[in-house]
Amino acid sequence: MMMMMMMMMMWWCDVIASDGGCGSYSGDVCQSVISRRTTVFIKSSVDVSVTDAVIERWLQPLDQSTSCYGAAKTLLCHHVYPPCDVVRRTPRARPVCR
C-alpha cells in the first residue's frame, strides 16, 4: 500500500506542476481534511470528481477505523489538493513541505 501511495505521489507531482488555478475545494472525499474556505491548487485538466474517485480507490484497502486511514487520507488530500501560492503572478501549487 505504501509503495502504491508513493508512486501516486510521484505521478501527481507531474500533474500539479503544470497549468491550473487557485480555487475552493468542491469535492466530497477530502472535505473532512480540506475546508471549503481553503484556497487550493486545482489542475485545470483534472475533474475534481474523478480525482476524488481515485483517492477513494487508493484508500479502499485501508480499514477506516484505524489511524492509518486518517493519516493516509490527510496525506493524499493535501498532496493532490495543495495549498495555492497566490503571492506570485501565476497561481501555482505551494509545496506542502518547506
Summary of the structure (lengths in Angstrom):
residues: 98
radius of gyration: 13.1
end to end distance: 25.5
largest distance: 42.7
contacts: 247
relative contact order: 0.21
helix: 42%
strand: 15%
